Amino acid sequence: MSYLRSDLPALSNKYYFNYGGQGPLPKSSLDAITSSWLKIQELGPFTNNVWPYISKEINETKSIIAHFCGVNIRRVCLTENVTSGCVLPLWGLPFSKEDRILISDCEHPGVVSACKELAHRSNLKIDILKVQLLREGDGEETINNNLVVQNLEKELKPSTKLVVLSHLLWNTGTIMPIELISEILSNHKNQPFLLVDAAQSFGQIPINEAAKKADIYAFTGHKWAFGPEGLGGAILSERVLKEATPTLIGWKSLINEESIHNNNPNPFHSDARRFEVATSCTPLLAGLRSSLSLLENEGNGIERIKKIKSLSYKLWEKLRNIEKLDLILKGPPPAGIISFTMNSKFSPKEIVKLLGKESVWIRVVEDPAWLRACVHVTSTNEEIEKLATLLEKITN
Ligand SMILES: Cc1ncc(COP(=O)(O)O)c(C=O)c1O
């Protein structure tokens, strides 16, 4: 058993396939959070003695995230979750009336509704980029990037100002060619910004090139990175830092709090802190650092995705042999997300409940209502066997 798995209390009493919803938190990360909380009380909580500790925690964490994503630390903005990592900079982009947003048909409801509301308030138009049907196995073992590009080029208009696309689609489990798309956008007349939802990629697949190229690469620690809930962030491009204005403004966005008294026309940080807001939960930083370090002990990004793929392939193969189960990916999964439907007298939600009674946890993703099972480096053959056996039983 890997050290990481043995450090996950959540996995000691269940068969877990919901990494894409929330990853389990290692005991040592929980201990790191508690120690940091205690340290803050010993030093402060609101004293001159505690500020250097808090600054050190923030800088150390940002520096590790910058290294993890292969970018300069000034591009790292800390937020609470993926959605605020997407939405805070999104609302500050320099849109003009009648500009268009191109959003994929596989984005998360929170991000979609933020784009719709923004379009409504700022008089923008929304177009849809179709990627849901472009999946592994539809004639090719791996997704044909040309098809994504073809659809992108079809939908890009002269006034498209923003493209919104996930790196790894949360429902189909397919990886999008972010670097290629970024290149196409930079050659487009209007040079649209590229917002990438990295909820399912951060901690699961190598992300350096995509994080470097996207304008907004928004992630969270609490899914595939085994971090605590409540801490995420966004990697912002130099162009976003220069052209986007802060949105939810607070003292953390300011160079210093006194600057508001001397009518400084530009009181905001020039780096990604311009999108940070105010007091946040410092102890979570130690938790995320601990989890990222445990994750890296399991192998580098390439080694980890290799292991994830070998496990997801096993699950995919087993599910493929269940007669009344229909896999969404017709070819081997490119990462750890496997979605499927079942021809059963039970609804997807009932199936989740039935499995839960046996301590097996998967979920239903909405629209389309597919069942989704995720495997990670900590998954085991025993878990895979258990899930497949139960699903087979449910269909009989
Ligand atoms: C693709 C995607 N985007 C956004 C979210 C929302 O995440 P958060 O609650 O961290 O904002 C999720 C959560 O499942 C997701 O899968």
The ligand as a Gaussian input file, in Angstrom:
#p B3LYP/6-31G(d) Opt

LIG

0 1
 C      -15.224000      21.284000     -13.612000
 C      -15.633000      21.854000     -12.301000
 N      -15.636000      23.185000     -12.142000
 C      -15.984000      23.759000     -10.975000
 C      -16.349000      22.992000      -9.901000
 C      -16.717000      23.686000      -8.618000
 O      -15.658000      23.568000      -7.728000
 P      -15.494000      24.560000      -6.491000
 O      -16.550000      24.216000      -5.522000
 O      -14.099000      24.306000      -5.983000
 O      -15.637000      25.940000      -6.985000
 C      -16.356000      21.598000     -10.005000
 C      -16.753000      20.766000      -8.868000
 O      -17.096000      19.623000      -8.984000
 C      -15.980000      21.018000     -11.232000
 O      -15.963000      19.705000     -11.416000

